[in-house]
Amino acid sequence: NAGVTQTPKFQVLKTGQSMTLQCAQDMNHEYMSWYRQDPGMGLRLIHYSVGAGITDQGEVPNGYNVSRSTTEDFPLRLLSAAPSQTSVYFCASSMNRQDNYGYTFGSGTRLTVV
Amino acid sequence: KQEVTQIPAALSVPEGENLVLNCSFTDSAIYNLQWFRQDPGKGLTSLLLIQSSQREQTSGRLNASLDKSSGRSTLYIAASQPGDSATYLCAVQGGKLIFGQGTELSVKP
């Protein structure tokens, strides 16, 4: 089915480890973004991309890197995991930044840093 | 800076009631507003999208309205069912998609 695919669904990391959360979409969407969801904080934007080769910071970018080498993929890298990065991470895509068709979200990655 | 507020934070109603969820935003310069549903431990499911030029959208028992000038949107759920129990999130798109904190709805049989 067309949509946004996130892997893995669950991950446990030790403090200081690095990892990459994968996000792929097959809808030829230009705009992709990463959010984290924490109790009491809602969904907060980490990084976003308006097209291949273009990325920018959101509200809470520290500790995360992104790249957009293709239209389909938008991986999120944790450089040195910290317990404060324990969260549920969602990837989303839309046709473009102004989007008149709405956003499509992946099913999320639940990350625990111990 | 755009801020989105949803009231109430939680709502419990008996089955069959009609109900209204509220969303307000501080910056009226938006492209559209989207309502999502999130079940516990799950992702976000899009319910309705209202373009900035529209006043309302309907899907089945759901009706969403948008008043840009006052910075408000409402989600009306008719004849609520236990299966409607979930957290409902509104989000405004004005270059970035900014979310409210959500309303946790519980519909009791």
Contacts between the chains, C-beta under 8 A, distances in Angstrom:
chain1	res1	chain2	res2	distance
A	33	B	96	7.9
A	33	B	97	7.0
A	35	B	99	7.9
A	40	B	101	7.8
A	42	B	89	7.9
A	42	B	99	5.2
A	42	B	100	6.8
A	42	B	101	4.6
A	42	B	102	6.8
A	43	B	89	7.3
A	43	B	91	7.8
A	43	B	99	4.3
A	45	B	96	5.8
A	45	B	97	7.3
A	45	B	98	7.6
A	48	B	96	7.0
A	58	B	96	6.9
A	90	B	43	6.5
A	90	B	44	6.8
A	92	B	44	8.0
A	92	B	97	7.1
A	94	B	97	7.9
A	97	B	95	6.3
A	98	B	31	4.8
A	98	B	93	7.6
A	99	B	31	7.0
A	99	B	32	7.2
A	99	B	93	6.4
A	100	B	31	7.3
A	100	B	32	6.6
A	100	B	49	7.9
A	100	B	51	6.0
A	101	B	49	7.2
A	102	B	32	7.4
A	102	B	34	5.2
A	102	B	46	5.2
A	102	B	49	4.1
A	103	B	34	6.4
A	103	B	46	6.9
A	103	B	91	7.5
A	103	B	93	7.7
A	103	B	97	5.9
A	104	B	46	7.1
A	105	B	36	7.7
A	105	B	43	5.2
A	105	B	44	4.2
A	105	B	45	8.0
A	105	B	46	7.8
A	106	B	43	6.3
A	107	B	42	7.0
A	107	B	43	4.2
A	108	B	42	7.6
A	108	B	43	5.0
